Each structure stands twice: as C-alpha cells, then as structure tokens.
Amino acid sequence: MKISQILISILFLVFFHGNDGIGQEVYFSFDYALFRDPGGESILEVYYSVPQKLLKYEKTSSGFEAAIKVDVKITSKLDGAEIASNVYRSPSIVRDTADKNSMQNLVGQVNYFLKPGTYSLTIKGSDFANEEKFDLFETDFIAAGNSGGLLEISDIELSSSITKSDNTTSTFYKNTLEVIPIPSGLFGKNMADMQFYLEFYELTAANVGDKYSIRYSVLNLNRDTLNSVVKNFTTKATSKADYGKFKVDTLPSGSFVLSAAVIGSDGAVKAEQEKKFYVFTKSSTAVEQNKSDGFLTSEYAAMPIEQVDDEFEKMEYVLSDKQSDYYEELKTPEDKRKFIYNFWKARDDKPGTPALESKIAYFKRVNEANQRFEESFKEGWKSDRGRIFVLYGKPDDIERYPFETSTKSYEIWKYDAVEGGGECDFVELQPMTGVYWLVNSTYRGELQNQNWREQLNPK
C-alpha cells in the first residue's frame, strides 16, 4: 500500500471541527470517501492531516525532521473479521522550525479495495516521537460496490487543490487529476475556494434520459440555497468523474452543506449527495469569537451557572469529546458562559440579528423530543428516537408498526434531505416497555445493521 503526503497551508478553528484538539498537544483531522472500482469493488480513500508545528522535531544534517504514525484498521461488521490493519509512517522535514511558512500541514491519504459489505473503520494518528499524543477517529460505513444498474453518486471529496496531472504514481491521482484532500473540511480567509471531486455511475438513458444536468449548490443549515451552478450533459458514457469549486470566503463563519444533484431530462432529481463543510473568516466581525459586546448583551452574560451547565449537558450531540473535556476544565462560571455563547455564535446562521437562531432551533428540538419521546425514567432527548430527532429534525415520513402480532413494535423514520436521503429504524426490543432502540441507520456514524429485521421476532 502506497502512502503520500503533501504540505498544505490550511486554517484550523477548534470550534468548527470535532477532530480538532482543544487543550491537547497534537490533533489530527480525519475523513474518508468511497468510490467504485470498475471491477465491482469499492475504493475506500482515507484522509488525514496534522499541523506540523505540533510535532516534535529533531535536528538532522539537512534541517529538522519529525514523523507521524497513522494506524488504520478495518473490520467486517458481519463477523468481526479483520480486513486490514496497517501502520504508516509519514516524515516531515523542514529547514527551520521557526519559519511559519514551512510549518504548515502534513496531509496524507491511503487507499483500500473492499468487497461489498458493512465495515468499521478506526484511524489513530500520533506523533512518532511520543505515541501518547494521539487522536482517534471511528465510524461504520457501507461499501456498496456495484449498484446493479441503479444511478449512484460517490461520496464527495473536499479538496484544497485539484489540478490536471499525469503523475499516476501519486496517491492523490485519479482520472487525470491530482486531488489534494482537506480532511478538516474547513475553508475561509486563507483558502477562498472550496473545491470538490466526485463520481457518477450508471448514467444511462434508462436512468436519466437522453440528457441530464448536474446541479451543485451551497446551502446553509436552514436549507436555503446560497449559491448554485448547473452543468448540462448529453447521455453518453455511463460513468463520469467531475469536479468544481465555489468561492466561500464571502460567507459568514459557520457550517454549510455542498449538494450535488443529478437532474434527468424530465426535470426530476434522480440522485443526490451531500457533504458538510465549514467556513471561518477571521476578519468577520459578525461572528468574531471574542467579541465582548456581543457576549455582554446576550442572555449568557447573566445566566445562572446551573442553567449554563444544563444547556451544556443537552449539547452533547453537537459537542466533540475534546470540546466537552475543555468545558469541564474551565474554572469560572464566566468562562463557561463565554464558551457556550461562542459555540452558538460561531454557528449563527443569521449573524446580522442578535438572536442565536441555530441555538434556538436546537433547543426547540430538544424540548419537542422531551414531549414526544420520554421513556420510563429517561428524558425524551436522551432516548434513541429523541437523539435522532434532535440531530436531524422531524422525519419527512414515519412508518409506524405498533402492536404487531407477528413482530415486535417498530418504526421506520425516513429523511429526504439528510445525506441525500436515508432512514433510521427503531425497535421496541422489550415488548410493552415503550422503549424503542435504534437498530439500524443508513447515516455515517450511526449503528448500521442490514439484518435488523431479524430482531423483530417476538420470541
């Protein structure tokens, strides 16, 4: 397995990315994407990056050298079999550790070919000089392989640079392009263009007609379209690799969604894929993290610490482990108030207004979950259905199967817009308790079990 790395200048903001470290001496950003191999297998691309300045450098004859260690493990969710377990060493050599221009980011990528199935992925990144300094990423995913003739869109790879290339030996090379990943998904003042790469499969006349369009859109978290471009094509080749970019440095700091949709000759959307990305514009006065007058005039300035701690507890679904640990280490109520305020201010979808709309929408879902999904002695937002409701909002459709004689009670929640469409499946595993457990989901980071219906047996 070949591994490559390249130095990329990239800006990090700790409040915008779950893998960024707070109060730690080393932190990585991780991401992955799945593409289809012509042979019917899936290609899993694993991406990582780490700020060079956080590594321990040793003087050498040619300058200063450090290295990172990346452990990648892939296991089958079906039987727990270990599919891959590899350790990679990526060196970083600089002439002068005091030169900020040379202390940028070390970016790497490794690729795996996988047969169709459901897998668990674990990535551990550490400083080779001190393996106690590490970051961890874990997720489950489905490698679909050949789609059986159905129109399909690959994952979207976010990139800091996409250029034409004939360097087929580069790990970043694919389809005549060198695509440099940006695992943090963070863009802004120092990286004005959000670039992306993706692939389309089974672009047949039966699926899209004699011609089709691909619509790329940048959306805010309220699903408002901020920018959009449409490319028109005639149906010829059944597979297509495409790439593009949007200028994002004029957007306010916050979270956004890149949407890619295939529109058939009949005008209907045939397939859609999404990818979240982040923007941080340091000079943006509307979302400046330490803008004291915004905090002093906010509800948090005089909020009782008991209420602040209660809000913090209910934010566990949107806080990374590092952010939670950082909050717990804060010493004063004032610091805790500012932490919560800055968290929601950075995610403010309408920075021109004094209200924190993202925070209001989030706690509105928490309150509704408490009303709808309370289970035994558990608050509604803490239940499985409550958690999914808080994270993704009200489903577009719910199929309810209560009091079935031949099966346990269950519900199927369907979302049309989340990650291009998917579902979450809940089962009352212990009949007559009213407690529904999430047993399967099509979304990243959630429990995935294609055989979940086997748990419906009432015995």
N, C-alpha and C positions, 0 to 999 in steps of 0.2 A: 504494500500500500504506500503510495507516494504522498508526501506532505510538502506543502509550500507555504511560504509566508511573505508578506509584503508590509512595508511601513506605510501607514495611512494617517494623515492628520485628521483627528476627529474630536469633537467636543462632547464631554460627559456631563450629565446633570443627575445627581443622585436621586432626586425625587421623581424622575421620569422613567426609570427602568429598574425592574425588580432585581436584576442581576448586578446592579452597581453596588459597590460596597460603601457602607457608612460605618465609620469608626474602625475599619479594618485596614491592614497594611497592603493588601493585594486584593483585587477583584477583577473578575472576567465578565465579558458579555458572551452569551451563547445563543445560537439559533440553529435552525435546520430547515431543509426544504426537500420535498420528494418530487422526483421526475420519473418519467417512464423510459425504460430501456427498450430498444427495438426488439429485443429478444423476449419481451413479455414480463421481465422482472422490473423491480423498482430501483431507482438510484437514490440513495439517501445521501445528501450532502450535509455535513456537519460543519458549522462555522464557529469560530471563537476569536476573541480579541482581548488584549490586556494592555493597559498603559505601561510603556517601558519604564517610566520614572518610578514605578512601584517595585521594580525588580532590583535584586542585589547584584551589582556589577563588580567584577574583579579586573584588575589591571593586567593587560597582556602586552605582547610586543607590538601588536597592531592597534591597540587602543584599550577599550573596555568591553568585557563580554559578560553576558548573563544568559540564562536559558529558562524556558518554561517547560513544564511537564504536563501533557494532556493525556488523561486516561479515558478511553471510550469503551463502554460496554453495551452490548445489545443482546437482549434475551427475548425468547418467544413467550408471549402471554398464554399460549395454548398449553404448553407443557413445561415451561420454565427452562427450556434448553438454552444454553449459552451459544449465541450465534457468532459473536465476535467479542474479543477482549484484547485491546491494543493499547500500547503506551507509546507516545510520540514525544520527541524532544525537539523543541524549536529554539535555536540560538538567536540572540540579539547582540550585534556588535556595533558599537558606536565609537567615534573618535574622542568625544569629550562628553562626560555625563553632565557638565554644567551648561551645555548647549541645548536650549529648549527646543530648537528646531530639529535636533536629532532624537529627542526624547518624545517620540510620538506614540503610535500604537503598533503593536505586533499583531498581525491578522493572519489567521490560518484556516485551512479547510482540509477535511478528509472525506473520502467518498466510499460508499459501500453498495454492493449489489445485493438485493434482497428478494426472495421469493414472496409471493402474496401471503399476507398474514398480519397478525397484530403483535406489536413488539413494545418492549420497554427500552428506553434509551437513557443512559446515565453518562454524564460528562463531568469529569473532575479536572480542574485546572489549578496548577500550583507553581510556585517558584522552585526551580530545581535546587536552588541553594538552601531553601528552607521549605520542606513539604508541609509543614504545619500551617503555612499560609496558603489557603486554597479556597476555591469557590466551587459550588456544585450545582448541576442542572439535571433535572429528572423529568421525564414525560413519557407518555404512552402515545403510540401512533399506529395507523393502519397503512400498510403498503399494499395498494390495490392491484398493482400490476396491470395486465391487460383488462380493459374495461368492457370487453365483449361487444364492441361496436358502438358503445354509448359515447356521446360527446363528453369530454373531460378537460379540465384545466388543471395544470400542475400547481404546486404551491408557488407563491410569489417570493422571489429572492430580492431583498432590498440591497442596493449597491451604492458604493461611493464612486465607482468608476466603471464604465463599460466602453471598451474600445475594440476596434477590429484588430484581429491578431491571427498570425499563422503559427504561433508557438504552441503546438499541440502537446508539448511536454509539460506545460504549466497545469497545475491542479485547478487553476481558475479558468481554464479554457473549456469552452463548449460552443459548438455551432458557429465557428469562425470568430468568436468573441472571447475576450478576456474580461470576466465579470468578477470584480473585487467585492466580496460581501461586506456588509456593515452590520454585524450581529446585534449591536445595540439598537438599531432602528432609529437612531437619533440624528436629526438634521437641524440646521439653523444658520446662524450668522456666518460661521466658518465653513459651512457646507450648504450652499444656497440651493443646490439641485438635489431633489430626491429621485434617484434613478432606480429602475426596477427591471427585472428579467423574469419571463415565464414562458410556458409552452402550452400548446393546444393540441389535442388529439381527437381523431375521428371527425375531422371537418368534412363530412360527406354531404352530398346533396340530400340524402335521406334525413340527415340531422339538421342542416341549416338552410337548405335550398340551393339555388344556383349562385347565390351571392350572399355575403354576410358582412357584418360590421363588428368591430371590437371597440367598446366604449370604456375608456379609462376615466375614473372620477376620483377626486379628493373630497371626502366627506368629513364633517365634524361628528362628534358623538351623538348629536341630535339627528343625524342622517341628512342634514342639509348639504346640498352639493355646492362646494366652494370653487371648484374648477373641473373642467371636463374636456375631453378630446375624443373624437371618433375617427377611426380608421376604417376604410371600406376595402373589401377584397372580393375577388371572384373565386368561387369554389374550384380549386384545382388539386393541390397537394392535400392529403388528408391530415398531415401534421404540420405544425408551424411553431417556430420559435420567434418571440417578439420581445422588444424592449422599448423603453421610453424614459421620460423624465418630466417632472413638474418642478417649477420654481417655488420653493416653500419658505424662503427667508422673509417673505412679507406676511406670513401667517403669524398669529399670536402664539406664544408659547403654550403648549398643551398636547393632547393626544388627538390623532386623526386616523382616518381609515382610507386606504387605497383600494378601490373597487375595480375589478376587470369583468366586463360582461360581454358575452357573445350574443349578438342580435341577428336572428335569421332573416331571410328575405321577406318573411311575413310580418316583420316588425316585432316579433316576440323575443323576449330574453330566453335563450336556450341553456345557458350555463353561466355561473357567476363565481368568482373567487375574491377573497378579501385578505388584506394584511394591515395590521395596525402599525403606525409609525408615530414618532414623536418629534416635536419641534421645540427648540429652545433658542430664543433670540435674546441675548444678554442685555441688549440695549432697550428692550421692550419695557417701557415704563408701566404699561398696563398690567404686567404680570411680574414685576420685579420682586424677587423673593423676599428681600429685606426692606421693602417699602414701609417705613414705620407708620406713616399717616394712615395707610390703608388698614393696618392692624389696629391702630388706636381707635379708629372709628367703626371697627367691626364688632360683631356680637361677642367675639372671643376676648376682647380686652378686659371685660369684667365678668367673664363666665365663671361660675363656681367650678373648682377643680374636680368635684365629683361628677359634674356634667361633662367636663372635658374627658375624664377617664372613661365615662360611659360611652361617649362618641368614639373614643379610641378603640374600645372593645368591639364595637359594632362595625369598625372599619377593617376588620381582619381579612375580609375578602379582597380588598384592594391594596393592602399593605404587603410589601415584601417582608421576609423574615428579618432582613437587615434593618429595614425601617422600624419594625416592631422592637427589635433589640435596641436601636438607637433611642427610641422614645422611652423605653424602660430605664435607660441610663441617665436620662435628663434629671437634674436635681431640683429645679424650682418649678412651681406652677406656671410662672411667666414663660419659661422655656417651653413647657408642654403646650400652653395656649398658642404660642407662636408656631410650634411645629404643626399643629392641626390646621391653623389658619393658612400657613404657607403651603401645606399639602393641597388643600382645596383651591387656593388661589392659583397655583400652578396648573390646575386642571379646569380653570374657569373658562367656559365656552363663550361667555359674553363679557369680556374684560371691561367693556365700556359702562357696565352697570355695577352698582355697589353690591348687589346680591351675588352669592356664590351658587350659580344655577346647578352646577354639577353636584355639589354637596346637597342642595335641596332635593334634587331628583333621586339621589342615592338614598337619603333617609326617608323619603316618601315611599320607596320600595321596601325599605326595612320595616316601616310601620305597617304597610299593607301586608307584608309577609307575616308579621306578628298577628294580624287579624285573621288571616286566611289559613295559616299552616301550623298553628300551635299543636304540639303533640305531647300528651301526658304532662310531664313537668318541664318540658323544653319549650322555650320561646320560639315563635314561628320562624324568625330569621335564622335560628341555629339548626333548623331541620334541613334535610336534603332538598326538599322542594323549595323551602324558603331561601336557601343559599342560591339555587339556580335562578329563582325569581329576582333576587337582589342583583345578581351578576348580569343577567341577560334581559330582565324585564318580563313583561307579560307575554306569554307564548302567543303566536299567531293562531294556533289551534291546539286544543286538548282533547284527546280521545280518552274517555273515562270508562273503565270496566269494573264497577263496584259489584260486590255480592255475586260474583260468578260462581255457579255450582261446580263447574269442572276445573276452574283455575282460581288462584289467589287473586284478590283485587289488584288492579294495576292501572297506571295512567301513562299515556304517551304524549309528551309535550313537543310540539313542532315549532321551529323558528324559521322564517323565510330568509331573513337578512343576516343572521349571525353566521360568520364564516361561510357565506354563500348558501346557507340552508342546512338544517340538520335537526336532530331530535335528542331528547333526554327521556329515559324510560325509568319509571318508578314502580316498585312492587311492595305490597303490604306483606312482607316476608312472614310475619307472625299474625295470622288472621284475627280479626276483631280487635286489634290494638289501635288502629287508626294511624300507625306509624308507617310511612312509605319511605323505602330506601332507594337511592339512586343505584341501579344495577347496570346501566349502560348509557353511554353518550357517544355521539359522533364528534365531539369537540375536543380539541387539544387540551391536554392537562386533566381531562376528566376520565373517570373509570370507563373502560371500553371492554365489552364482552358481547361478541356476536351471538353467543349461545344463551343470552339472558333469558329467553323464553322457557328454558329448561327449569328455571326457578319458579315457574307459575304452577307447577304440580302441587295440588293442595295437600298432599300427604307429606 
